[in-house]
Structures are given as structure tokens and as C-alpha cells.
Amino acid sequence: MNPANNIFTTAQIAQAAGITRQAVHAGLQPIAPAGAVMIQGKDVPGWRFADLPMDWQLEITRRGVKRG
């Protein structure tokens, strides 16, 4: 993930939470992006961890703790 600006793409969120990108797109639809991340020369919308749904935050944290 990109800790430099703490904004994460849907692909990064999906990988961290263990859900599909389609599920992330659907879940983030009512939440405005916090900014953009440059990926392969393109600005891609991104969201802050704190803006994610609480169950995603908990799952990402759980998976991070499990990995050590």
C-alpha cells in the first residue's frame, strides 16, 4: 500500500480486505474519494483508511495483525 499519502486505490483495498474489486467499487459508491494516486501515469481515485466501511477496516486490521 502507499503509506506516503495514506490514500489507497480500489485494487489495494480489495487485496488488503480479501474482497473483489467489484465489491469495493459497490461499497465505496456512496463515499467520495479523498484524492488521487498516480498509477502508471494516470490519476486513480483513492480513499483514506478511516473513510472505509468499518467492517473493511476491521478485516484489513485483522489480516495485518495475523501477518505480523
C-alpha positions in Angstrom: 0.0 0.0 0.0 1.0 3.6 -0.3 1.8 4.9 3.2 3.3 8.2 1.8 -0.1 9.8 1.4 -2.4 7.3 3.1 -4.7 7.2 0.1 -5.5 3.7 -1.3 -6.9 2.6 -4.6 -9.8 0.1 -5.0 -7.3 -2.6 -6.1 -5.2 -2.0 -2.9 -8.3 -2.0 -0.7 -9.6 -5.2 -2.3 -6.3 -7.0 -1.8 -5.9 -5.9 1.8 -9.5 -6.8 2.7 -9.6 -10.0 0.7 -12.7 -9.0 -1.3 -13.2 -8.4 -5.0 -12.6 -5.0 -6.7 -16.3 -5.1 -7.8 -17.3 -5.4 -4.1 -15.0 -2.5 -3.3 -16.5 -0.3 -6.1 -20.0 -1.1 -4.9 -19.2 -0.4 -1.3 -17.4 2.8 -2.0 -20.0 4.2 -4.3 -21.6 6.5 -1.6 -18.2 7.6 -0.3 -16.3 10.4 -2.2 -12.7 9.7 -3.0 -10.2 11.5 -0.7 -7.8 12.2 -3.6 -5.9 10.5 -6.4 -2.9 8.2 -6.6 -0.7 8.2 -9.7 -0.7 4.6 -11.2 1.2 4.0 -14.4 0.9 7.7 -15.4 -2.8 8.0 -14.6 -4.6 9.6 -11.7 -6.7 6.9 -10.0 -9.2 7.7 -7.3 -8.2 6.8 -3.8 -9.7 6.6 -0.3 -8.4 7.0 3.2 -8.4 4.0 5.6 -10.7 6.0 8.0 -13.2 6.6 5.3 -13.7 2.8 4.5 -16.7 0.9 5.9 -15.9 -0.2 9.5 -16.2 -3.9 8.7 -13.5 -3.5 6.0 -11.3 -1.6 8.4 -11.6 -4.4 10.9 -10.9 -7.1 8.4 -7.8 -5.2 7.0 -6.5 -4.7 10.5 -7.2 -8.4 11.5 -5.4 -9.6 8.4 -2.4 -7.2 9.1 -2.1 -8.4 12.7 -2.3 -12.1 11.5 0.6 -11.5 9.1 2.7 -9.8 11.8 
